[in-house]
Amino acid sequence: MSTAAGIRRAASRFRWFWREASGEATYDRYVAHARAHDPEAKVLSRREFERQRTDAREADPRDGFRCC
């Protein structure tokens, strides 16, 4: 493997890790699931999805009080 190929591979792995850690990949999985389950259904926009996700997380009593 050449140095350039190794750098590309490392960058690809880092990008995957960052998207998973930051939650960015969650929306992509939601869209893929929604389209696979019912292609005609309305898919939430990213903003709507994140709002719904945040509301659900904050309403969960197991998480306790969240100030931020």
PyMOL Python script that loads the backbone (N, CA, C, O; Angstrom):
from pymol import cmd

cmd.read_pdbstr("""\
ATOM      1  N   MET A   1       0.849  -1.173   0.000  1.00  0.00           N
ATOM      2  CA  MET A   1       0.000   0.000   0.000  1.00  0.00           C
ATOM      3  C   MET A   1       0.896   1.238   0.000  1.00  0.00           C
ATOM      4  O   MET A   1       1.850   1.329   0.773  1.00  0.00           O
ATOM      5  N   SER A   2       0.577   2.177  -0.870  1.00  0.00           N
ATOM      6  CA  SER A   2       1.366   3.397  -0.948  1.00  0.00           C
ATOM      7  C   SER A   2       0.999   4.341   0.189  1.00  0.00           C
ATOM      8  O   SER A   2      -0.009   4.153   0.869  1.00  0.00           O
ATOM      9  N   THR A   3       1.817   5.336   0.380  1.00  0.00           N
ATOM     10  CA  THR A   3       1.578   6.321   1.434  1.00  0.00           C
ATOM     11  C   THR A   3       0.280   7.080   1.187  1.00  0.00           C
ATOM     12  O   THR A   3      -0.483   7.315   2.124  1.00  0.00           O
ATOM     13  N   ALA A   4       0.020   7.463  -0.051  1.00  0.00           N
ATOM     14  CA  ALA A   4      -1.207   8.194  -0.373  1.00  0.00           C
ATOM     15  C   ALA A   4      -2.441   7.338  -0.095  1.00  0.00           C
ATOM     16  O   ALA A   4      -3.443   7.833   0.422  1.00  0.00           O
ATOM     17  N   ALA A   5      -2.366   6.066  -0.437  1.00  0.00           N
ATOM     18  CA  ALA A   5      -3.500   5.165  -0.180  1.00  0.00           C
ATOM     19  C   ALA A   5      -3.707   4.995   1.322  1.00  0.00           C
ATOM     20  O   ALA A   5      -4.842   4.920   1.792  1.00  0.00           O
ATOM     21  N   GLY A   6      -2.632   4.936   2.058  1.00  0.00           N
ATOM     22  CA  GLY A   6      -2.733   4.818   3.515  1.00  0.00           C
ATOM     23  C   GLY A   6      -3.354   6.060   4.142  1.00  0.00           C
ATOM     24  O   GLY A   6      -4.153   5.966   5.074  1.00  0.00           O
ATOM     25  N   ILE A   7      -2.982   7.210   3.626  1.00  0.00           N
ATOM     26  CA  ILE A   7      -3.552   8.472   4.138  1.00  0.00           C
ATOM     27  C   ILE A   7      -5.044   8.542   3.818  1.00  0.00           C
ATOM     28  O   ILE A   7      -5.845   8.931   4.668  1.00  0.00           O
ATOM     29  N   ARG A   8      -5.419   8.163   2.589  1.00  0.00           N
ATOM     30  CA  ARG A   8      -6.841   8.162   2.220  1.00  0.00           C
ATOM     31  C   ARG A   8      -7.630   7.191   3.098  1.00  0.00           C
ATOM     32  O   ARG A   8      -8.740   7.499   3.532  1.00  0.00           O
ATOM     33  N   ARG A   9      -7.053   6.023   3.355  1.00  0.00           N
ATOM     34  CA  ARG A   9      -7.734   5.034   4.189  1.00  0.00           C
ATOM     35  C   ARG A   9      -7.904   5.557   5.622  1.00  0.00           C
ATOM     36  O   ARG A   9      -8.968   5.402   6.221  1.00  0.00           O
ATOM     37  N   ALA A  10      -6.861   6.168   6.158  1.00  0.00           N
ATOM     38  CA  ALA A  10      -6.940   6.729   7.515  1.00  0.00           C
ATOM     39  C   ALA A  10      -7.966   7.865   7.570  1.00  0.00           C
ATOM     40  O   ALA A  10      -8.729   7.967   8.531  1.00  0.00           O
ATOM     41  N   ALA A  11      -7.986   8.712   6.547  1.00  0.00           N
ATOM     42  CA  ALA A  11      -8.945   9.816   6.506  1.00  0.00           C
ATOM     43  C   ALA A  11     -10.373   9.276   6.406  1.00  0.00           C
ATOM     44  O   ALA A  11     -11.283   9.813   7.037  1.00  0.00           O
ATOM     45  N   SER A  12     -10.569   8.232   5.627  1.00  0.00           N
ATOM     46  CA  SER A  12     -11.884   7.624   5.489  1.00  0.00           C
ATOM     47  C   SER A  12     -12.354   7.047   6.822  1.00  0.00           C
ATOM     48  O   SER A  12     -13.512   7.219   7.201  1.00  0.00           O
ATOM     49  N   ARG A  13     -11.469   6.374   7.523  1.00  0.00           N
ATOM     50  CA  ARG A  13     -11.823   5.813   8.831  1.00  0.00           C
ATOM     51  C   ARG A  13     -12.121   6.912   9.840  1.00  0.00           C
ATOM     52  O   ARG A  13     -13.058   6.803  10.631  1.00  0.00           O
ATOM     53  N   PHE A  14     -11.319   7.968   9.807  1.00  0.00           N
ATOM     54  CA  PHE A  14     -11.559   9.080  10.719  1.00  0.00           C
ATOM     55  C   PHE A  14     -12.901   9.719  10.416  1.00  0.00           C
ATOM     56  O   PHE A  14     -13.645  10.032  11.345  1.00  0.00           O
ATOM     57  N   ARG A  15     -13.239   9.924   9.150  1.00  0.00           N
ATOM     58  CA  ARG A  15     -14.523  10.519   8.771  1.00  0.00           C
ATOM     59  C   ARG A  15     -15.671   9.653   9.269  1.00  0.00           C
ATOM     60  O   ARG A  15     -16.643  10.170   9.819  1.00  0.00           O
ATOM     61  N   TRP A  16     -15.569   8.326   9.079  1.00  0.00           N
ATOM     62  CA  TRP A  16     -16.601   7.421   9.563  1.00  0.00           C
ATOM     63  C   TRP A  16     -16.755   7.552  11.080  1.00  0.00           C
ATOM     64  O   TRP A  16     -17.870   7.689  11.584  1.00  0.00           O
ATOM     65  N   PHE A  17     -15.638   7.511  11.803  1.00  0.00           N
ATOM     66  CA  PHE A  17     -15.670   7.612  13.264  1.00  0.00           C
ATOM     67  C   PHE A  17     -16.294   8.932  13.702  1.00  0.00           C
ATOM     68  O   PHE A  17     -17.124   8.953  14.610  1.00  0.00           O
ATOM     69  N   TRP A  18     -15.902  10.032  13.064  1.00  0.00           N
ATOM     70  CA  TRP A  18     -16.415  11.344  13.446  1.00  0.00           C
ATOM     71  C   TRP A  18     -17.923  11.448  13.211  1.00  0.00           C
ATOM     72  O   TRP A  18     -18.648  11.990  14.046  1.00  0.00           O
ATOM     73  N   ARG A  19     -18.395  10.926  12.073  1.00  0.00           N
ATOM     74  CA  ARG A  19     -19.830  10.974  11.777  1.00  0.00           C
ATOM     75  C   ARG A  19     -20.620  10.139  12.786  1.00  0.00           C
ATOM     76  O   ARG A  19     -21.708  10.545  13.194  1.00  0.00           O
ATOM     77  N   GLU A  20     -20.103   8.995  13.192  1.00  0.00           N
ATOM     78  CA  GLU A  20     -20.765   8.157  14.184  1.00  0.00           C
ATOM     79  C   GLU A  20     -20.745   8.826  15.559  1.00  0.00           C
ATOM     80  O   GLU A  20     -21.760   8.843  16.255  1.00  0.00           O
ATOM     81  N   ALA A  21     -19.610   9.371  15.947  1.00  0.00           N
ATOM     82  CA  ALA A  21     -19.471   9.984  17.273  1.00  0.00           C
ATOM     83  C   ALA A  21     -20.315  11.253  17.394  1.00  0.00           C
ATOM     84  O   ALA A  21     -20.861  11.530  18.462  1.00  0.00           O
ATOM     85  N   SER A  22     -20.425  12.012  16.330  1.00  0.00           N
ATOM     86  CA  SER A  22     -21.165  13.272  16.388  1.00  0.00           C
ATOM     87  C   SER A  22     -22.673  13.080  16.177  1.00  0.00           C
ATOM     88  O   SER A  22     -23.452  13.999  16.428  1.00  0.00           O
ATOM     89  N   GLY A  23     -23.084  11.901  15.721  1.00  0.00           N
ATOM     90  CA  GLY A  23     -24.503  11.644  15.483  1.00  0.00           C
ATOM     91  C   GLY A  23     -24.968  12.033  14.093  1.00  0.00           C
ATOM     92  O   GLY A  23     -26.152  11.910  13.781  1.00  0.00           O
ATOM     93  N   GLU A  24     -24.067  12.495  13.264  1.00  0.00           N
ATOM     94  CA  GLU A  24     -24.439  12.920  11.915  1.00  0.00           C
ATOM     95  C   GLU A  24     -24.948  11.750  11.077  1.00  0.00           C
ATOM     96  O   GLU A  24     -25.829  11.930  10.237  1.00  0.00           O
ATOM     97  N   ALA A  25     -24.412  10.572  11.293  1.00  0.00           N
ATOM     98  CA  ALA A  25     -24.818   9.401  10.515  1.00  0.00           C
ATOM     99  C   ALA A  25     -26.217   8.920  10.892  1.00  0.00           C
ATOM    100  O   ALA A  25     -26.834   8.168  10.138  1.00  0.00           O
ATOM    101  N   THR A  26     -26.721   9.343  12.043  1.00  0.00           N
ATOM    102  CA  THR A  26     -28.042   8.915  12.496  1.00  0.00           C
ATOM    103  C   THR A  26     -29.122   9.355  11.516  1.00  0.00           C
ATOM    104  O   THR A  26     -30.029   8.581  11.210  1.00  0.00           O
ATOM    105  N   TYR A  27     -29.038  10.571  11.027  1.00  0.00           N
ATOM    106  CA  TYR A  27     -30.030  11.063  10.070  1.00  0.00           C
ATOM    107  C   TYR A  27     -29.974  10.253   8.777  1.00  0.00           C
ATOM    108  O   TYR A  27     -31.014   9.908   8.216  1.00  0.00           O
ATOM    109  N   ASP A  28     -28.783   9.953   8.306  1.00  0.00           N
ATOM    110  CA  ASP A  28     -28.645   9.167   7.078  1.00  0.00           C
ATOM    111  C   ASP A  28     -29.278   7.790   7.240  1.00  0.00           C
ATOM    112  O   ASP A  28     -29.936   7.298   6.323  1.00  0.00           O
ATOM    113  N   ARG A  29     -29.082   7.163   8.407  1.00  0.00           N
ATOM    114  CA  ARG A  29     -29.701   5.859   8.661  1.00  0.00           C
ATOM    115  C   ARG A  29     -31.225   5.985   8.721  1.00  0.00           C
ATOM    116  O   ARG A  29     -31.941   5.112   8.232  1.00  0.00           O
ATOM    117  N   TYR A  30     -31.718   7.070   9.320  1.00  0.00           N
ATOM    118  CA  TYR A  30     -33.169   7.300   9.382  1.00  0.00           C
ATOM    119  C   TYR A  30     -33.753   7.409   7.982  1.00  0.00           C
ATOM    120  O   TYR A  30     -34.772   6.783   7.689  1.00  0.00           O
ATOM    121  N   VAL A  31     -33.125   8.195   7.110  1.00  0.00           N
ATOM    122  CA  VAL A  31     -33.628   8.378   5.744  1.00  0.00           C
ATOM    123  C   VAL A  31     -33.615   7.054   4.987  1.00  0.00           C
ATOM    124  O   VAL A  31     -34.580   6.728   4.297  1.00  0.00           O
ATOM    125  N   ALA A  32     -32.533   6.290   5.109  1.00  0.00           N
ATOM    126  CA  ALA A  32     -32.450   4.999   4.417  1.00  0.00           C
ATOM    127  C   ALA A  32     -33.536   4.054   4.913  1.00  0.00           C
ATOM    128  O   ALA A  32     -34.163   3.351   4.120  1.00  0.00           O
ATOM    129  N   HIS A  33     -33.759   4.035   6.221  1.00  0.00           N
ATOM    130  CA  HIS A  33     -34.789   3.160   6.780  1.00  0.00           C
ATOM    131  C   HIS A  33     -36.187   3.600   6.329  1.00  0.00           C
ATOM    132  O   HIS A  33     -37.003   2.771   5.927  1.00  0.00           O
ATOM    133  N   ALA A  34     -36.452   4.891   6.398  1.00  0.00           N
ATOM    134  CA  ALA A  34     -37.776   5.396   6.021  1.00  0.00           C
ATOM    135  C   ALA A  34     -38.077   5.105   4.556  1.00  0.00           C
ATOM    136  O   ALA A  34     -39.193   4.704   4.223  1.00  0.00           O
ATOM    137  N   ARG A  35     -37.113   5.297   3.692  1.00  0.00           N
ATOM    138  CA  ARG A  35     -37.334   5.046   2.259  1.00  0.00           C
ATOM    139  C   ARG A  35     -37.456   3.566   1.947  1.00  0.00           C
ATOM    140  O   ARG A  35     -38.196   3.178   1.043  1.00  0.00           O
ATOM    141  N   ALA A  36     -36.731   2.732   2.694  1.00  0.00           N
ATOM    142  CA  ALA A  36     -36.812   1.290   2.471  1.00  0.00           C
ATOM    143  C   ALA A  36     -38.145   0.750   2.984  1.00  0.00           C
ATOM    144  O   ALA A  36     -38.725  -0.157   2.388  1.00  0.00           O
ATOM    145  N   HIS A  37     -38.621   1.309   4.085  1.00  0.00           N
ATOM    146  CA  HIS A  37     -39.867   0.835   4.697  1.00  0.00           C
ATOM    147  C   HIS A  37     -41.088   1.284   3.893  1.00  0.00           C
ATOM    148  O   HIS A  37     -41.991   0.491   3.629  1.00  0.00           O
ATOM    149  N   ASP A  38     -41.107   2.556   3.510  1.00  0.00           N
ATOM    150  CA  ASP A  38     -42.243   3.090   2.748  1.00  0.00           C
ATOM    151  C   ASP A  38     -41.735   4.208   1.842  1.00  0.00           C
ATOM    152  O   ASP A  38     -41.625   5.355   2.276  1.00  0.00           O
ATOM    153  N   PRO A  39     -41.424   3.885   0.590  1.00  0.00           N
ATOM    154  CA  PRO A  39     -40.849   4.880  -0.320  1.00  0.00           C
ATOM    155  C   PRO A  39     -41.725   6.107  -0.552  1.00  0.00           C
ATOM    156  O   PRO A  39     -41.214   7.159  -0.938  1.00  0.00           O
ATOM    157  N   GLU A  40     -43.020   5.997  -0.328  1.00  0.00           N
ATOM    158  CA  GLU A  40     -43.933   7.110  -0.567  1.00  0.00           C
ATOM    159  C   GLU A  40     -44.118   8.010   0.657  1.00  0.00           C
ATOM    160  O   GLU A  40     -44.705   9.086   0.545  1.00  0.00           O
ATOM    161  N   ALA A  41     -43.629   7.589   1.809  1.00  0.00           N
ATOM    162  CA  ALA A  41     -43.827   8.350   3.049  1.00  0.00           C
ATOM    163  C   ALA A  41     -42.986   9.623   3.032  1.00  0.00           C
ATOM    164  O   ALA A  41     -41.922   9.678   2.416  1.00  0.00           O
ATOM    165  N   LYS A  42     -43.490  10.646   3.723  1.00  0.00           N
ATOM    166  CA  LYS A  42     -42.749  11.904   3.846  1.00  0.00           C
ATOM    167  C   LYS A  42     -41.586  11.688   4.807  1.00  0.00           C
ATOM    168  O   LYS A  42     -41.762  11.159   5.904  1.00  0.00           O
ATOM    169  N   VAL A  43     -40.410  12.099   4.386  1.00  0.00           N
ATOM    170  CA  VAL A  43     -39.215  11.991   5.221  1.00  0.00           C
ATOM    171  C   VAL A  43     -38.987  13.346   5.874  1.00  0.00           C
ATOM    172  O   VAL A  43     -39.033  14.380   5.206  1.00  0.00           O
ATOM    173  N   LEU A  44     -38.741  13.339   7.180  1.00  0.00           N
ATOM    174  CA  LEU A  44     -38.479  14.585   7.890  1.00  0.00           C
ATOM    175  C   LEU A  44     -37.213  15.259   7.362  1.00  0.00           C
ATOM    176  O   LEU A  44     -36.266  14.589   6.949  1.00  0.00           O
ATOM    177  N   SER A  45     -37.209  16.570   7.382  1.00  0.00           N
ATOM    178  CA  SER A  45     -35.980  17.291   7.045  1.00  0.00           C
ATOM    179  C   SER A  45     -34.986  17.062   8.174  1.00  0.00           C
ATOM    180  O   SER A  45     -35.362  16.607   9.254  1.00  0.00           O
ATOM    181  N   ARG A  46     -33.737  17.372   7.930  1.00  0.00           N
ATOM    182  CA  ARG A  46     -32.732  17.189   8.976  1.00  0.00           C
ATOM    183  C   ARG A  46     -33.088  18.015  10.204  1.00  0.00           C
ATOM    184  O   ARG A  46     -32.945  17.549  11.334  1.00  0.00           O
ATOM    185  N   ARG A  47     -33.548  19.228   9.985  1.00  0.00           N
ATOM    186  CA  ARG A  47     -33.910  20.102  11.113  1.00  0.00           C
ATOM    187  C   ARG A  47     -35.058  19.508  11.927  1.00  0.00           C
ATOM    188  O   ARG A  47     -35.007  19.494  13.157  1.00  0.00           O
ATOM    189  N   GLU A  48     -36.101  19.012  11.236  1.00  0.00           N
ATOM    190  CA  GLU A  48     -37.229  18.390  11.927  1.00  0.00           C
ATOM    191  C   GLU A  48     -36.791  17.135  12.684  1.00  0.00           C
ATOM    192  O   GLU A  48     -37.217  16.891  13.813  1.00  0.00           O
ATOM    193  N   PHE A  49     -35.933  16.350  12.038  1.00  0.00           N
ATOM    194  CA  PHE A  49     -35.436  15.123  12.657  1.00  0.00           C
ATOM    195  C   PHE A  49     -34.654  15.435  13.931  1.00  0.00           C
ATOM    196  O   PHE A  49     -34.865  14.805  14.967  1.00  0.00           O
ATOM    197  N   GLU A  50     -33.751  16.407  13.846  1.00  0.00           N
ATOM    198  CA  GLU A  50     -32.933  16.759  15.014  1.00  0.00           C
ATOM    199  C   GLU A  50     -33.798  17.331  16.128  1.00  0.00           C
ATOM    200  O   GLU A  50     -33.552  17.046  17.300  1.00  0.00           O
ATOM    201  N   ARG A  51     -34.813  18.137  15.789  1.00  0.00           N
ATOM    202  CA  ARG A  51     -35.712  18.692  16.805  1.00  0.00           C
ATOM    203  C   ARG A  51     -36.455  17.570  17.512  1.00  0.00           C
ATOM    204  O   ARG A  51     -36.553  17.559  18.739  1.00  0.00           O
ATOM    205  N   GLN A  52     -36.981  16.621  16.734  1.00  0.00           N
ATOM    206  CA  GLN A  52     -37.716  15.500  17.312  1.00  0.00           C
ATOM    207  C   GLN A  52     -36.793  14.641  18.185  1.00  0.00           C
ATOM    208  O   GLN A  52     -37.185  14.187  19.260  1.00  0.00           O
ATOM    209  N   ARG A  53     -35.600  14.434  17.723  1.00  0.00           N
ATOM    210  CA  ARG A  53     -34.617  13.632  18.470  1.00  0.00           C
ATOM    211  C   ARG A  53     -34.245  14.307  19.784  1.00  0.00           C
ATOM    212  O   ARG A  53     -34.154  13.649  20.820  1.00  0.00           O
ATOM    213  N   THR A  54     -34.032  15.620  19.741  1.00  0.00           N
ATOM    214  CA  THR A  54     -33.687  16.373  20.949  1.00  0.00           C
ATOM    215  C   THR A  54     -34.851  16.373  21.933  1.00  0.00           C
ATOM    216  O   THR A  54     -34.648  16.172  23.131  1.00  0.00           O
ATOM    217  N   ASP A  55     -36.065  16.596  21.443  1.00  0.00           N
ATOM    218  CA  ASP A  55     -37.244  16.586  22.316  1.00  0.00           C
ATOM    219  C   ASP A  55     -37.409  15.232  23.001  1.00  0.00           C
ATOM    220  O   ASP A  55     -37.702  15.173  24.195  1.00  0.00           O
ATOM    221  N   ALA A  56     -37.223  14.154  22.259  1.00  0.00           N
ATOM    222  CA  ALA A  56     -37.359  12.819  22.831  1.00  0.00           C
ATOM    223  C   ALA A  56     -36.285  12.565  23.885  1.00  0.00           C
ATOM    224  O   ALA A  56     -36.558  11.965  24.925  1.00  0.00           O
ATOM    225  N   ARG A  57     -35.076  13.020  23.615  1.00  0.00           N
ATOM    226  CA  ARG A  57     -33.972  12.825  24.560  1.00  0.00           C
ATOM    227  C   ARG A  57     -34.217  13.607  25.848  1.00  0.00           C
ATOM    228  O   ARG A  57     -33.951  13.106  26.941  1.00  0.00           O
ATOM    229  N   GLU A  58     -34.723  14.829  25.722  1.00  0.00           N
ATOM    230  CA  GLU A  58     -34.964  15.658  26.900  1.00  0.00           C
ATOM    231  C   GLU A  58     -36.178  15.203  27.690  1.00  0.00           C
ATOM    232  O   GLU A  58     -36.266  15.480  28.886  1.00  0.00           O
ATOM    233  N   ALA A  59     -37.110  14.516  27.059  1.00  0.00           N
ATOM    234  CA  ALA A  59     -38.305  14.037  27.748  1.00  0.00           C
ATOM    235  C   ALA A  59     -38.063  12.714  28.469  1.00  0.00           C
ATOM    236  O   ALA A  59     -38.911  12.276  29.247  1.00  0.00           O
ATOM    237  N   ASP A  60     -36.939  12.080  28.229  1.00  0.00           N
ATOM    238  CA  ASP A  60     -36.644  10.780  28.834  1.00  0.00           C
ATOM    239  C   ASP A  60     -36.287  10.958  30.307  1.00  0.00           C
ATOM    240  O   ASP A  60     -35.275  11.586  30.618  1.00  0.00           O
ATOM    241  N   PRO A  61     -37.096  10.418  31.217  1.00  0.00           N
ATOM    242  CA  PRO A  61     -36.825  10.613  32.643  1.00  0.00           C
ATOM    243  C   PRO A  61     -35.572   9.893  33.132  1.00  0.00           C
ATOM    244  O   PRO A  61     -35.060  10.220  34.203  1.00  0.00           O
ATOM    245  N   ARG A  62     -35.076   8.937  32.387  1.00  0.00           N
ATOM    246  CA  ARG A  62     -33.869   8.218  32.805  1.00  0.00           C
ATOM    247  C   ARG A  62     -32.630   9.081  32.704  1.00  0.00           C
ATOM    248  O   ARG A  62     -31.642   8.814  33.388  1.00  0.00           O
ATOM    249  N   ASP A  63     -32.654  10.110  31.870  1.00  0.00           N
ATOM    250  CA  ASP A  63     -31.488  10.969  31.698  1.00  0.00           C
ATOM    251  C   ASP A  63     -31.341  11.978  32.808  1.00  0.00           C
ATOM    252  O   ASP A  63     -30.258  12.533  32.992  1.00  0.00           O
ATOM    253  N   GLY A  64     -32.386  12.229  33.546  1.00  0.00           N
ATOM    254  CA  GLY A  64     -32.305  13.212  34.613  1.00  0.00           C
ATOM    255  C   GLY A  64     -32.359  14.615  34.071  1.00  0.00           C
ATOM    256  O   GLY A  64     -32.664  14.818  32.896  1.00  0.00           O
ATOM    257  N   PHE A  65     -32.073  15.567  34.893  1.00  0.00           N
ATOM    258  CA  PHE A  65     -32.128  16.973  34.514  1.00  0.00           C
ATOM    259  C   PHE A  65     -30.985  17.332  33.589  1.00  0.00           C
ATOM    260  O   PHE A  65     -29.835  16.966  33.832  1.00  0.00           O
ATOM    261  N   ARG A  66     -31.309  18.050  32.527  1.00  0.00           N
ATOM    262  CA  ARG A  66     -30.280  18.519  31.592  1.00  0.00           C
ATOM    263  C   ARG A  66     -30.394  20.029  31.506  1.00  0.00           C
ATOM    264  O   ARG A  66     -31.453  20.565  31.178  1.00  0.00           O
ATOM    265  N   CYS A  67     -29.322  20.695  31.797  1.00  0.00           N
ATOM    266  CA  CYS A  67     -29.368  22.158  31.768  1.00  0.00           C
ATOM    267  C   CYS A  67     -29.040  22.728  30.400  1.00  0.00           C
ATOM    268  O   CYS A  67     -29.421  23.860  30.103  1.00  0.00           O
ATOM    269  N   CYS A  68     -28.346  21.978  29.562  1.00  0.00           N
ATOM    270  CA  CYS A  68     -27.885  22.527  28.271  1.00  0.00           C
ATOM    271  C   CYS A  68     -28.275  21.610  27.138  1.00  0.00           C
ATOM    272  O   CYS A  68     -27.976  21.899  25.980  1.00  0.00           O
TER     273      CYS A  68
END
""", "prot")
cmd.dss("prot")
cmd.show_as("cartoon", "prot")
cmd.util.cbc("prot")
cmd.orient("prot")
